[in-house]
Amino acid sequence: MNPSASTPPGETASSAAELERLEHAVEALQNQRVEDWVRLVRHGSVIPLSVEKSLSWRITRPVRLGQTAVDVLRRDGANRFISTARVRLRRLLSRR
């Protein structure tokens, strides 16, 4: 027995539309999470502990540090970049 033969044609179209609507809803939720994360990275002065402990936060740390370094170098020049690097290294060494 063919299941598509037993369902009316209008029902198949509505279930396809419902599936498409759900896919768009899932995509919107995923995009919102990414946007929230980007906003925290770029504009958040205090990062929640749950974000700092996430795997994606730890994996992307070198990228974020590199982007910060390039931004400081472009915006403020080499002297400011070097002093920023010194300060960050001191903080890293003093934590241990």
C-alpha positions in Angstrom: 0.0 0.0 0.0 1.4 3.4 -1.0 1.1 5.9 1.9 1.0 8.9 -0.5 -2.0 7.4 -2.2 -4.1 7.3 1.0 -3.4 11.0 2.0 -5.2 13.8 0.2 -3.1 16.0 -2.0 -3.9 19.1 0.1 -2.5 17.4 3.3 0.8 16.6 1.5 1.2 20.3 0.5 0.4 21.5 4.0 2.9 19.1 5.6 5.6 20.2 3.2 4.8 23.8 4.1 4.9 22.9 7.8 8.3 21.2 7.3 9.6 24.3 5.5 8.3 26.6 8.3 10.0 24.4 11.0 13.3 24.4 9.0 13.2 28.2 8.9 12.4 28.4 12.6 15.4 26.2 13.4 17.7 28.2 11.2 16.5 31.5 12.8 17.2 30.1 16.3 20.7 28.9 15.2 21.4 32.3 13.7 20.2 34.1 16.9 22.7 32.0 19.0 25.5 32.9 16.7 24.5 36.6 16.8 24.4 36.5 20.6 27.9 34.9 20.7 29.3 37.5 18.3 27.8 40.4 20.3 29.3 39.0 23.5 32.7 38.7 21.9 32.8 42.1 20.3 30.9 44.3 22.8 30.7 42.4 26.0 33.0 43.7 28.7 32.0 40.9 31.1 31.7 37.5 29.5 29.4 35.1 31.4 31.1 32.1 32.9 29.0 29.6 30.9 30.3 31.2 27.7 33.9 31.2 28.8 33.7 27.5 29.7 32.1 26.5 26.3 34.2 24.5 23.9 33.7 27.0 21.0 34.9 29.8 23.2 38.1 28.0 24.1 38.8 26.8 20.5 38.4 30.3 19.0 40.6 32.0 21.6 43.6 32.2 19.4 41.5 33.7 16.6 40.0 36.3 18.9 43.5 37.2 20.3 44.8 37.6 16.8 41.9 39.8 15.7 42.4 42.0 18.8 46.1 42.3 18.0 45.5 43.2 14.4 42.9 45.8 15.3 45.2 47.5 17.9 48.1 47.4 15.3 45.9 49.0 12.6 44.2 51.5 14.9 47.0 52.6 17.2 50.3 51.6 15.6 53.2 49.4 16.5 54.1 51.1 19.9 50.6 50.6 21.3 50.5 47.0 20.0 53.8 46.2 21.8 52.6 47.7 25.0 49.3 45.9 24.8 51.1 42.6 24.2 53.3 43.3 27.3 50.3 43.9 29.5 48.6 40.8 28.3 51.7 38.7 28.8 52.1 40.0 32.3 48.5 39.1 33.1 49.0 35.7 31.7 52.2 35.1 33.7 50.7 36.5 37.0 47.7 34.1 36.9 49.9 31.1 37.3 
